[in-house]
Amino acid sequence: MELTRASIVNSAVGIVGSFVALFITDLIIVHSPSNQSYIFKFNSPAYAQSVHLRTVDREVLDLIRSPNANTDKIKDALPGRNYKVNLYRDAGFNRWNRVKIDLNRNNRWDEKWTIKDNVIIRQVSSRDDEVYDQKFVLTGNQWQRQ
């Protein structure tokens, strides 16, 4: 299934009389060509385990494909997002070779990526505990579960 469109629904607070209502926050709604929609909580295991390229994946791929890295680390490389991305360039590399992603900014890394010899490996902590129990390899425009 190739995704055609994704939208993010942010939080909203409404005051009606003496009641305060907090509405659904940070949902990802993914629409497929078959007009089927999938709804994921932004930091949910289902979102992290997706084999399709997500918005965060596309943004990180744009960053790591940029010209040579001129520093060893960038913290919060995509400020203002609901997620935090750190980029790393280890000794012996002239490009970014590691990425860490905190999907919900709770200071626990949900994903870590390793880039070596043009192969991108994504490891996922499905319980948001920094224990990486799932592994994916980028093949074309899709993650292949290992």
Sine and cosine of phi, psi and omega as CSV:
sin_phi,cos_phi,sin_psi,cos_psi,sin_omega,cos_omega
0.00,0.00,0.86,-0.51,0.08,-1.00
-1.00,-0.06,0.73,-0.68,-0.05,-1.00
-0.99,0.11,0.65,-0.76,0.00,-1.00
-0.98,-0.22,-0.47,0.88,-0.12,-0.99
-0.32,-0.95,0.60,-0.80,0.10,-1.00
-0.70,-0.71,0.60,-0.80,0.03,-1.00
-0.73,-0.68,0.48,-0.88,0.00,-1.00
-0.91,-0.41,0.76,-0.65,0.05,-1.00
-0.96,-0.29,0.89,-0.46,-0.01,-1.00
-1.00,-0.02,0.08,-1.00,-0.07,-1.00
-0.97,0.25,0.42,-0.91,0.07,-1.00
-0.57,-0.82,0.61,-0.79,0.03,-1.00
-0.88,-0.47,0.75,-0.66,0.03,-1.00
-0.84,-0.54,0.61,-0.80,0.04,-1.00
-0.91,-0.43,0.87,-0.49,0.01,-1.00
-0.81,-0.59,0.94,-0.35,-0.06,-1.00
0.87,0.49,-0.84,-0.55,0.02,-1.00
-0.98,-0.20,0.20,0.98,0.00,-1.00
-0.98,-0.22,0.61,-0.79,0.11,-0.99
-0.90,-0.43,0.78,-0.63,0.00,-1.00
-0.89,-0.46,0.73,-0.68,0.08,-1.00
-0.95,-0.31,0.86,-0.50,-0.08,-1.00
-1.00,-0.03,0.17,-0.99,-0.03,-1.00
-0.78,0.63,0.66,-0.75,-0.02,-1.00
-0.87,-0.50,0.57,-0.82,0.19,-0.98
0.77,0.63,0.85,0.52,0.08,-1.00
-0.99,-0.15,0.56,-0.83,0.13,-0.99
-0.95,-0.30,0.83,-0.55,0.05,-1.00
-0.93,-0.38,0.89,-0.45,-0.07,-1.00
-0.94,-0.34,0.78,-0.63,-0.01,-1.00
-0.94,-0.33,0.72,-0.70,0.02,-1.00
-0.96,-0.26,0.26,-0.97,0.01,-1.00
-0.85,0.52,-0.41,0.91,0.01,-1.00
-0.99,0.12,0.21,0.98,-0.01,-1.00
0.88,0.47,0.42,0.91,0.10,-1.00
-1.00,-0.08,0.68,-0.73,0.00,-1.00
-0.93,-0.37,0.60,-0.80,0.07,-1.00
-0.85,-0.53,0.73,-0.68,-0.02,-1.00
-0.90,-0.43,0.83,-0.56,0.03,-1.00
-0.84,-0.54,0.65,-0.76,0.24,-0.97
-0.91,0.41,0.67,-0.74,-0.15,-0.99
-0.80,0.60,-0.66,0.75,-0.06,-1.00
-0.97,-0.24,0.37,0.93,-0.05,-1.00
-0.98,0.21,0.38,-0.92,0.09,-1.00
-0.85,0.53,-0.59,0.80,0.00,-1.00
-0.89,0.46,-0.63,0.78,0.02,-1.00
-0.93,0.37,-0.71,0.71,-0.02,-1.00
-0.91,0.40,-0.50,0.86,-0.07,-1.00
-1.00,-0.01,0.06,1.00,-0.02,-1.00
-0.86,0.51,0.64,-0.77,0.06,-1.00
-1.00,-0.02,-0.21,0.98,0.01,-1.00
-1.00,0.06,0.48,-0.88,0.04,-1.00
-0.92,0.39,0.79,-0.61,0.02,-1.00
-0.99,-0.12,0.15,-0.99,0.05,-1.00
-0.84,0.54,-0.71,0.70,-0.01,-1.00
-0.87,0.49,-0.63,0.78,0.02,-1.00
-0.88,0.47,-0.73,0.68,-0.03,-1.00
-0.89,0.46,-0.65,0.76,0.00,-1.00
-0.92,0.38,-0.65,0.76,0.02,-1.00
-0.92,0.38,-0.66,0.75,0.03,-1.00
-0.87,0.50,-0.64,0.77,0.07,-1.00
-0.87,0.49,-0.66,0.75,0.00,-1.00
-0.91,0.41,-0.74,0.68,-0.09,-1.00
-0.97,0.24,-0.28,0.96,0.06,-1.00
-1.00,0.02,-0.07,1.00,0.01,-1.00
-0.93,0.37,0.23,-0.97,-0.03,-1.00
-0.82,0.57,0.10,-1.00,-0.09,-1.00
-0.69,0.73,0.63,-0.78,0.06,-1.00
-0.97,0.25,0.71,-0.71,-0.01,-1.00
-0.95,-0.31,0.19,0.98,0.07,-1.00
-0.57,-0.82,0.21,-0.98,-0.04,-1.00
-1.00,0.02,-0.30,0.95,-0.06,-1.00
-0.38,-0.92,0.63,-0.77,0.17,-0.99
-0.80,-0.59,0.86,-0.51,0.08,-1.00
-1.00,0.02,0.66,-0.75,0.04,-1.00
0.78,0.63,0.87,0.50,-0.06,-1.00
-0.91,0.42,-0.28,0.96,0.03,-1.00
-0.80,-0.60,0.94,0.35,-0.06,-1.00
-0.89,0.46,0.47,-0.88,0.04,-1.00
1.00,0.06,-0.04,1.00,0.02,-1.00
-1.00,-0.02,0.23,-0.97,0.07,-1.00
-0.96,0.27,-0.16,0.99,0.00,-1.00
-0.84,-0.54,0.33,-0.94,0.01,-1.00
-0.90,-0.43,0.71,-0.71,0.01,-1.00
-0.81,-0.59,0.82,-0.57,0.13,-0.99
-0.93,-0.36,0.67,-0.75,0.04,-1.00
-0.93,-0.37,0.59,-0.81,-0.02,-1.00
-0.73,-0.69,0.62,-0.79,0.13,-0.99
-0.82,-0.57,0.94,-0.35,-0.02,-1.00
-0.99,0.11,0.27,-0.96,0.01,-1.00
-0.82,0.57,0.68,-0.73,0.02,-1.00
1.00,-0.02,-0.04,1.00,0.02,-1.00
-0.91,-0.42,0.58,-0.81,0.09,-1.00
-0.95,-0.30,0.06,1.00,0.05,-1.00
-0.76,-0.66,0.17,-0.98,0.07,-1.00
-0.90,0.44,0.74,-0.67,0.00,-1.00
-0.84,-0.55,-0.08,1.00,0.08,-1.00
-0.60,-0.80,0.52,-0.85,0.03,-1.00
-0.66,-0.75,0.63,-0.78,0.16,-0.99
-0.82,-0.57,0.66,-0.75,-0.05,-1.00
-0.78,-0.62,0.78,-0.63,0.12,-0.99
-0.93,-0.36,0.98,-0.21,-0.13,-0.99
-0.91,0.40,-0.42,0.91,-0.06,-1.00
-0.83,-0.56,0.24,0.97,0.04,-1.00
0.79,0.61,0.68,0.74,0.05,-1.00
-0.97,-0.22,0.27,0.96,0.02,-1.00
0.91,0.41,0.41,0.91,0.17,-0.99
-0.80,-0.60,0.80,-0.60,-0.07,-1.00
-0.95,0.30,0.83,-0.56,0.01,-1.00
-1.00,0.05,-0.46,0.89,-0.04,-1.00
-0.60,-0.80,0.50,-0.86,0.20,-0.98
-0.69,-0.72,0.71,-0.71,-0.01,-1.00
-0.92,-0.38,0.57,-0.82,0.10,-0.99
-0.82,-0.58,0.75,-0.66,0.00,-1.00
-0.88,-0.48,0.88,-0.48,0.01,-1.00
-0.49,-0.87,0.76,-0.65,0.01,-1.00
0.80,0.59,0.69,0.73,0.01,-1.00
0.88,0.47,0.32,0.95,0.09,-1.00
-0.94,-0.34,0.76,-0.65,0.00,-1.00
-0.93,-0.37,0.87,-0.49,0.01,-1.00
-0.94,-0.34,0.77,-0.63,0.01,-1.00
-0.91,-0.42,0.85,-0.52,0.06,-1.00
-0.95,-0.31,0.68,-0.73,-0.13,-0.99
-0.86,-0.51,0.71,-0.70,0.14,-0.99
-1.00,-0.09,0.99,-0.11,-0.13,-0.99
-0.93,0.36,-0.32,0.95,0.01,-1.00
-0.97,-0.24,0.17,0.99,0.01,-1.00
0.83,0.56,0.67,0.74,-0.02,-1.00
-0.82,-0.57,0.22,0.97,-0.01,-1.00
0.90,0.44,0.36,0.93,0.19,-0.98
-0.97,-0.23,0.92,-0.39,-0.15,-0.99
-1.00,0.01,0.99,-0.17,-0.13,-0.99
-0.97,-0.24,0.02,1.00,0.03,-1.00
-0.71,-0.70,0.53,-0.85,-0.06,-1.00
-0.69,-0.72,0.69,-0.73,0.02,-1.00
-0.74,-0.68,0.52,-0.86,0.10,-0.99
-0.85,-0.52,0.71,-0.71,0.00,-1.00
-0.97,0.24,0.84,-0.54,0.04,-1.00
-0.78,-0.62,0.95,-0.32,-0.08,-1.00
0.91,0.42,-0.84,-0.54,0.02,-1.00
-0.93,-0.36,0.56,0.83,-0.01,-1.00
-0.52,-0.86,0.54,-0.84,0.09,-1.00
-1.00,0.07,0.75,-0.66,0.07,-1.00
-0.98,-0.21,0.85,-0.52,0.02,-1.00
-0.92,0.39,0.69,-0.72,0.02,-1.00
-0.97,-0.24,0.00,0.00,0.00,0.00
